[in-house]
Amino acid sequence: KYEQAEANFKKVTSLPNSMPQAYVRISDCLEKLKKYDESKVYLNKLLASNAPEDFKKAIQNKLANVEIQAQVAKNGGTINMKDIQNIMARTTTFTVKNAANKPETAKKV
């Protein structure tokens, strides 16, 4: 079921001006198939696109979720807090005010 859906969404992404949502759906299918590394490839393509910043923030959250699931699978069904913290630091961002009191995006550390 997920294999067929993945193939269908990949066809959609091969069309000119394909919708970013198709990449999200491919990632969803790959996640369900436990193909976490492949799922992350599609999410990273979205992060590199010209998508709106709010959409990219949602994708960053999804990327963190996929990375956590990959780590849980790698560890035989468990994960420790340090791994979660490291994943969140690598994958999420937040907005801070700079010295001129203007918002700028910063990598969470």
N, CA and C atoms as an extended XYZ file, in Angstrom:
327
Properties=species:S:1:pos:R:3:atomname:S:1:resname:S:1:resid:I:1 pbc="F F F"
N         0.829       -1.193        0.000 N   LYS     1
C         0.000        0.000        0.000 CA  LYS     1
C         0.873        1.257        0.000 C   LYS     1
N         1.834        1.320        0.939 N   TYR     2
C         2.703        2.501        1.000 CA  TYR     2
C         3.675        2.542       -0.176 C   TYR     2
N         4.087        1.354       -0.649 N   GLU     3
C         4.981        1.313       -1.807 CA  GLU     3
C         4.299        1.920       -3.032 C   GLU     3
N         3.026        1.572       -3.235 N   GLN     4
C         2.289        2.101       -4.380 CA  GLN     4
C         2.071        3.609       -4.240 C   GLN     4
N         1.737        4.050       -3.041 N   ALA     5
C         1.537        5.484       -2.807 CA  ALA     5
C         2.841        6.245       -3.048 C   ALA     5
N         3.949        5.681       -2.580 N   GLU     6
C         5.252        6.316       -2.804 CA  GLU     6
C         5.511        6.477       -4.299 C   GLU     6
N         5.275        5.419       -5.068 N   ALA     7
C         5.487        5.476       -6.513 CA  ALA     7
C         4.600        6.534       -7.167 C   ALA     7
N         3.358        6.618       -6.735 N   ASN     8
C         2.437        7.611       -7.298 CA  ASN     8
C         2.881        9.033       -6.989 C   ASN     8
N         3.300        9.279       -5.752 N   PHE     9
C         3.751       10.623       -5.385 CA  PHE     9
C         5.050       10.979       -6.100 C   PHE     9
N         5.903        9.994       -6.342 N   LYS    10
C         7.136       10.266       -7.086 CA  LYS    10
C         6.807       10.700       -8.510 C   LYS    10
N         5.771       10.118       -9.085 N   LYS    11
C         5.340       10.545      -10.420 CA  LYS    11
C         4.894       12.005      -10.384 C   LYS    11
N         4.187       12.376       -9.331 N   VAL    12
C         3.717       13.761       -9.196 CA  VAL    12
C         4.906       14.718       -9.115 C   VAL    12
N         5.946       14.326       -8.387 N   THR    13
C         7.103       15.223       -8.237 CA  THR    13
C         7.904       15.348       -9.518 C   THR    13
N         7.695       14.453      -10.461 N   SER    14
C         8.415       14.561      -11.732 CA  SER    14
C         7.758       15.565      -12.685 C   SER    14
N         6.567       16.018      -12.337 N   LEU    15
C         5.868       17.002      -13.158 CA  LEU    15
C         6.447       18.402      -12.919 C   LEU    15
N         6.368       19.275      -13.922 N   PRO    16
C         6.832       20.651      -13.713 CA  PRO    16
C         5.987       21.332      -12.632 C   PRO    16
N         6.618       22.120      -11.820 N   ASN    17
C         5.950       22.867      -10.746 CA  ASN    17
C         5.146       21.969       -9.815 C   ASN    17
N         5.726       20.826       -9.458 N   SER    18
C         5.023       19.921       -8.555 CA  SER    18
C         4.865       20.572       -7.185 C   SER    18
N         3.816       20.194       -6.510 N   MET    19
C         3.512       20.779       -5.206 CA  MET    19
C         4.431       20.202       -4.129 C   MET    19
N         4.907       21.037       -3.231 N   PRO    20
C         5.768       20.550       -2.147 CA  PRO    20
C         5.101       19.454       -1.307 C   PRO    20
N         3.791       19.487       -1.234 N   GLN    21
C         3.078       18.489       -0.432 CA  GLN    21
C         3.355       17.069       -0.933 C   GLN    21
N         3.639       16.920       -2.222 N   ALA    22
C         3.956       15.590       -2.755 CA  ALA    22
C         5.238       15.048       -2.119 C   ALA    22
N         6.208       15.923       -1.880 N   TYR    23
C         7.439       15.501       -1.213 CA  TYR    23
C         7.166       15.076        0.227 C   TYR    23
N         6.279       15.788        0.880 N   VAL    24
C         5.899       15.429        2.253 CA  VAL    24
C         5.253       14.049        2.250 C   VAL    24
N         4.375       13.792        1.286 N   ARG    25
C         3.686       12.500        1.220 CA  ARG    25
C         4.651       11.363        0.916 C   ARG    25
N         5.651       11.617        0.038 N   ILE    26
C         6.671       10.590       -0.208 CA  ILE    26
C         7.407       10.291        1.091 C   ILE    26
N         7.782       11.343        1.799 N   SER    27
C         8.468       11.173        3.078 CA  SER    27
C         7.611       10.373        4.056 C   SER    27
N         6.308       10.666        4.094 N   ASP    28
C         5.394        9.921        4.970 CA  ASP    28
C         5.403        8.429        4.635 C   ASP    28
N         5.321        8.132        3.339 N   CYS    29
C         5.318        6.731        2.907 CA  CYS    29
C         6.620        6.038        3.304 C   CYS    29
N         7.739        6.694        3.048 N   LEU    30
C         9.038        6.120        3.389 CA  LEU    30
C         9.178        5.920        4.896 C   LEU    30
N         8.639        6.845        5.657 N   GLU    31
C         8.662        6.731        7.117 CA  GLU    31
C         7.888        5.482        7.555 C   GLU    31
N         6.708        5.279        6.985 N   LYS    32
C         5.896        4.099        7.324 CA  LYS    32
C         6.603        2.803        6.937 C   LYS    32
N         7.413        2.871        5.872 N   LEU    33
C         8.170        1.705        5.416 CA  LEU    33
C         9.489        1.552        6.171 C   LEU    33
N         9.711        2.427        7.154 N   LYS    34
C        10.927        2.442        7.970 CA  LYS    34
C        12.188        2.712        7.144 C   LYS    34
N        12.024        3.485        6.079 N   LYS    35
C        13.142        3.919        5.238 CA  LYS    35
C        13.468        5.361        5.622 C   LYS    35
N        13.991        5.495        6.828 N   TYR    36
C        14.163        6.820        7.417 CA  TYR    36
C        15.162        7.694        6.658 C   TYR    36
N        16.273        7.113        6.225 N   ASP    37
C        17.265        7.921        5.507 CA  ASP    37
C        16.683        8.480        4.213 C   ASP    37
N        15.923        7.661        3.500 N   GLU    38
C        15.292        8.132        2.265 CA  GLU    38
C        14.244        9.206        2.567 C   GLU    38
N        13.514        9.018        3.647 N   SER    39
C        12.505       10.004        4.049 CA  SER    39
C        13.157       11.360        4.304 C   SER    39
N        14.307       11.346        4.970 N   LYS    40
C        15.008       12.588        5.276 CA  LYS    40
C        15.493       13.301        4.017 C   LYS    40
N        15.814       12.539        2.969 N   VAL    41
C        16.258       13.150        1.705 CA  VAL    41
C        15.163       14.064        1.160 C   VAL    41
N        13.930       13.591        1.158 N   TYR    42
C        12.822       14.395        0.622 CA  TYR    42
C        12.526       15.609        1.508 C   TYR    42
N        12.646       15.443        2.809 N   LEU    43
C        12.431       16.576        3.714 CA  LEU    43
C        13.522       17.626        3.516 C   LEU    43
N        14.747       17.185        3.336 N   ASN    44
C        15.844       18.127        3.111 CA  ASN    44
C        15.698       18.854        1.780 C   ASN    44
N        15.118       18.187        0.769 N   LYS    45
C        14.840       18.868       -0.499 CA  LYS    45
C        13.865       20.020       -0.267 C   LYS    45
N        12.885       19.798        0.589 N   LEU    46
C        11.926       20.863        0.888 CA  LEU    46
C        12.586       22.007        1.640 C   LEU    46
N        13.481       21.679        2.546 N   LEU    47
C        14.174       22.730        3.297 CA  LEU    47
C        15.056       23.570        2.376 C   LEU    47
N        15.546       22.974        1.300 N   ALA    48
C        16.388       23.701        0.347 CA  ALA    48
C        15.568       24.457       -0.703 C   ALA    48
N        14.262       24.277       -0.686 N   SER    49
C        13.402       24.902       -1.697 CA  SER    49
C        13.051       26.343       -1.313 C   SER    49
N        12.263       26.973       -2.162 N   ASN    50
C        11.797       28.335       -1.916 CA  ASN    50
C        10.453       28.353       -1.190 C   ASN    50
N        10.182       27.346       -0.414 N   ALA    51
C         8.917       27.256        0.311 CA  ALA    51
C         8.843       28.346        1.381 C   ALA    51
N         7.635       28.719        1.796 N   PRO    52
C         7.487       29.716        2.859 CA  PRO    52
C         8.138       29.249        4.167 C   PRO    52
N         8.595       30.195        4.948 N   GLU    53
C         9.304       29.880        6.193 CA  GLU    53
C         8.449       29.076        7.174 C   GLU    53
N         7.158       29.374        7.276 N   ASP    54
C         6.295       28.601        8.177 CA  ASP    54
C         6.248       27.139        7.767 C   ASP    54
N         6.188       26.900        6.460 N   PHE    55
C         6.183       25.531        5.945 CA  PHE    55
C         7.504       24.856        6.277 C   PHE    55
N         8.607       25.577        6.111 N   LYS    56
C         9.921       25.013        6.405 CA  LYS    56
C        10.061       24.668        7.884 C   LYS    56
N         9.480       25.478        8.754 N   LYS    57
C         9.536       25.167       10.186 CA  LYS    57
C         8.793       23.875       10.479 C   LYS    57
N         7.662       23.663        9.825 N   ALA    58
C         6.919       22.417        9.994 CA  ALA    58
C         7.739       21.236        9.473 C   ALA    58
N         8.439       21.446        8.381 N   ILE    59
C         9.285       20.385        7.817 CA  ILE    59
C        10.449       20.080        8.758 C   ILE    59
N        11.015       21.093        9.382 N   GLN    60
C        12.091       20.863       10.353 CA  GLN    60
C        11.590       20.001       11.507 C   GLN    60
N        10.378       20.267       11.969 N   ASN    61
C         9.801       19.458       13.035 CA  ASN    61
C         9.593       18.021       12.581 C   ASN    61
N         9.128       17.857       11.356 N   LYS    62
C         8.925       16.520       10.808 CA  LYS    62
C        10.265       15.802       10.666 C   LYS    62
N        11.291       16.520       10.228 N   LEU    63
C        12.624       15.947       10.109 CA  LEU    63
C        13.123       15.462       11.474 C   LEU    63
N        12.911       16.255       12.506 N   ALA    64
C        13.310       15.844       13.855 CA  ALA    64
C        12.579       14.560       14.254 C   ALA    64
N        11.290       14.489       13.947 N   ASN    65
C        10.506       13.305       14.272 CA  ASN    65
C        11.050       12.069       13.559 C   ASN    65
N        11.375       12.210       12.285 N   VAL    66
C        11.908       11.082       11.514 CA  VAL    66
C        13.264       10.655       12.085 C   VAL    66
N        14.093       11.624       12.439 N   GLU    67
C        15.405       11.287       13.016 CA  GLU    67
C        15.256       10.572       14.351 C   GLU    67
N        14.303       11.001       15.160 N   ILE    68
C        14.066       10.324       16.439 CA  ILE    68
C        13.598        8.894       16.191 C   ILE    68
N        12.679        8.708       15.247 N   GLN    69
C        12.219        7.357       14.926 CA  GLN    69
C        13.361        6.476       14.426 C   GLN    69
N        14.242        7.039       13.619 N   ALA    70
C        15.391        6.287       13.115 CA  ALA    70
C        16.296        5.859       14.266 C   ALA    70
N        16.510        6.761       15.211 N   GLN    71
C        17.360        6.444       16.362 CA  GLN    71
C        16.712        5.368       17.229 C   GLN    71
N        15.408        5.459       17.430 N   VAL    72
C        14.689        4.442       18.212 CA  VAL    72
C        14.827        3.075       17.533 C   VAL    72
N        14.650        3.047       16.216 N   ALA    73
C        14.782        1.789       15.480 CA  ALA    73
C        16.203        1.239       15.596 C   ALA    73
N        17.179        2.123       15.494 N   LYS    74
C        18.581        1.721       15.589 CA  LYS    74
C        18.907        1.146       16.964 C   LYS    74
N        18.279        1.701       18.007 N   ASN    75
C        18.553        1.283       19.382 CA  ASN    75
C        17.628        0.168       19.866 C   ASN    75
N        16.908       -0.453       18.962 N   GLY    76
C        16.054       -1.569       19.366 CA  GLY    76
C        14.818       -1.157       20.144 C   GLY    76
N        14.292        0.027       19.856 N   GLY    77
C        13.045        0.450       20.479 CA  GLY    77
C        13.192        1.433       21.629 C   GLY    77
N        14.398        1.899       21.879 N   THR    78
C        14.601        2.863       22.961 CA  THR    78
C        15.399        4.063       22.458 C   THR    78
N        15.351        5.137       23.228 N   ILE    79
C        16.154        6.323       22.926 CA  ILE    79
C        16.442        7.027       24.253 C   ILE    79
N        17.617        7.625       24.357 N   ASN    80
C        17.920        8.355       25.585 CA  ASN    80
C        17.759        9.856       25.356 C   ASN    80
N        17.663       10.585       26.425 N   MET    81
C        17.401       12.018       26.360 CA  MET    81
C        18.509       12.761       25.619 C   MET    81
N        19.738       12.348       25.781 N   LYS    82
C        20.860       13.012       25.104 CA  LYS    82
C        20.711       12.911       23.588 C   LYS    82
N        20.285       11.736       23.097 N   ASP    83
C        20.061       11.571       21.655 CA  ASP    83
C        18.957       12.507       21.171 C   ASP    83
N        17.895       12.615       21.925 N   ILE    84
C        16.793       13.514       21.552 CA  ILE    84
C        17.287       14.957       21.512 C   ILE    84
N        18.049       15.348       22.522 N   GLN    85
C        18.573       16.716       22.562 CA  GLN    85
C        19.480       16.988       21.368 C   GLN    85
N        20.326       16.035       21.015 N   ASN    86
C        21.222       16.211       19.868 CA  ASN    86
C        20.436       16.333       18.568 C   ASN    86
N        19.422       15.521       18.410 N   ILE    87
C        18.595       15.585       17.206 CA  ILE    87
C        17.890       16.928       17.113 C   ILE    87
N        17.306       17.368       18.199 N   MET    88
C        16.594       18.641       18.201 CA  MET    88
C        17.551       19.799       17.902 C   MET    88
N        18.753       19.741       18.421 N   ALA    89
C        19.737       20.800       18.170 CA  ALA    89
C        20.137       20.843       16.699 C   ALA    89
N        20.201       19.684       16.056 N   ARG    90
C        20.590       19.628       14.641 CA  ARG    90
C        19.471       20.025       13.697 C   ARG    90
N        18.232       19.801       14.088 N   THR    91
C        17.149       19.892       13.109 CA  THR    91
C        16.185       21.050       13.292 C   THR    91
N        16.209       21.725       14.406 N   THR    92
C        15.221       22.778       14.621 CA  THR    92
C        15.876       24.147       14.723 C   THR    92
N        15.092       25.165       14.424 N   THR    93
C        15.553       26.546       14.532 CA  THR    93
C        14.519       27.339       15.312 C   THR    93
N        14.897       28.497       15.716 N   PHE    94
C        13.962       29.387       16.388 CA  PHE    94
C        14.336       30.820       16.055 C   PHE    94
N        13.436       31.730       16.306 N   THR    95
C        13.672       33.136       15.985 CA  THR    95
C        14.128       33.875       17.232 C   THR    95
N        15.177       34.672       17.073 N   VAL    96
C        15.691       35.494       18.164 CA  VAL    96
C        15.776       36.932       17.678 C   VAL    96
N        15.873       37.857       18.594 N   LYS    97
C        16.058       39.268       18.245 CA  LYS    97
C        17.555       39.564       18.278 C   LYS    97
N        18.041       40.244       17.239 N   ASN    98
C        19.452       40.615       17.220 CA  ASN    98
C        19.647       41.927       17.977 C   ASN    98
N        20.860       42.461       17.940 N   ALA    99
C        21.179       43.679       18.683 CA  ALA    99
C        20.324       44.859       18.233 C   ALA    99
N        19.880       44.857       16.981 N   ALA   100
C        19.039       45.944       16.469 CA  ALA   100
C        17.555       45.653       16.711 C   ALA   100
N        17.263       44.629       17.528 N   ASN   101
C        15.899       44.232       17.878 CA  ASN   101
C        15.086       43.773       16.658 C   ASN   101
N        15.801       43.196       15.686 N   LYS   102
C        15.137       42.654       14.506 CA  LYS   102
C        15.206       41.131       14.582 C   LYS   102
N        14.121       40.463       14.192 N   PRO   103
C        14.138       38.990       14.276 CA  PRO   103
C        15.091       38.384       13.248 C   PRO   103
N        15.748       37.324       13.665 N   GLU   104
C        16.560       36.557       12.742 CA  GLU   104
C        16.484       35.104       13.173 C   GLU   104
N        16.622       34.218       12.207 N   THR   105
C        16.545       32.786       12.499 CA  THR   105
C        17.896       32.313       12.980 C   THR   105
N        17.893       31.580       14.049 N   ALA   106
C        19.136       31.037       14.609 CA  ALA   106
C        19.007       29.540       14.737 C   ALA   106
N        20.100       28.844       14.536 N   LYS   107
C        20.121       27.396       14.724 CA  LYS   107
C        20.083       27.122       16.211 C   LYS   107
N        19.212       26.237       16.633 N   LYS   108
C        19.107       25.902       18.054 CA  LYS   108
C        20.359       25.151       18.465 C   LYS   108
N        20.936       25.561       19.582 N   VAL   109
C        22.144       24.907       20.095 CA  VAL   109
C        21.974       24.495       21.527 C   VAL   109
